[in-house]
Amino acid sequence: MLLVIIFGLVTILCLFSLVRSLKEKNFLGVLFSFGTVAVFGWFTVMTVIQSGYPVAH
């Protein structure tokens, strides 16, 4: 399931963005990064629960 992998990568990249925005005290960046982490993190968790973890063939 490629969707889980893509959602997971987006979530990880946004976590790095959130930490960087916090260090630079960029509050608008923190707001958007946190929102993206929340949405894509939720989609990642729910997709894993619904479809299961992707297996290697």
C-alpha positions in Angstrom: 0.0 0.0 0.0 1.9 3.0 -1.3 -0.5 5.5 0.3 0.7 4.6 3.8 4.3 5.1 2.8 3.6 8.5 1.2 1.5 9.7 4.2 4.3 8.5 6.5 7.0 10.3 4.6 5.0 13.6 4.5 4.4 13.3 8.3 8.1 12.8 9.0 9.1 15.7 6.8 6.5 17.9 8.5 7.8 16.9 11.9 11.3 18.2 10.8 9.6 21.4 9.5 7.8 21.8 12.9 11.0 21.6 14.9 12.8 24.0 12.5 9.9 26.5 12.7 10.0 26.3 16.5 13.7 27.0 16.6 13.4 30.0 14.3 10.3 31.2 16.2 8.2 31.3 13.0 4.7 31.1 14.4 2.9 30.9 11.1 5.2 28.1 10.1 4.5 26.3 13.4 0.8 26.7 12.8 0.9 25.2 9.3 3.4 22.5 10.2 1.4 21.4 13.2 -1.8 21.3 11.2 -0.1 19.2 8.5 1.4 16.8 11.0 -2.0 16.4 12.7 -3.9 15.8 9.4 -1.3 13.5 7.7 -0.4 11.8 10.9 -4.1 11.0 11.5 -4.5 9.7 7.9 -1.3 7.6 8.3 -2.6 5.9 11.5 -6.1 5.4 10.2 -4.8 3.9 6.9 -2.6 1.5 8.8 -5.5 0.4 11.0 -7.9 0.1 8.1 -5.6 -1.5 5.4 -2.7 -2.9 7.5 1.0 -2.4 7.1 2.3 -2.8 3.6 4.2 -6.1 3.2 7.1 -6.7 0.9 6.4 -9.2 -1.9 
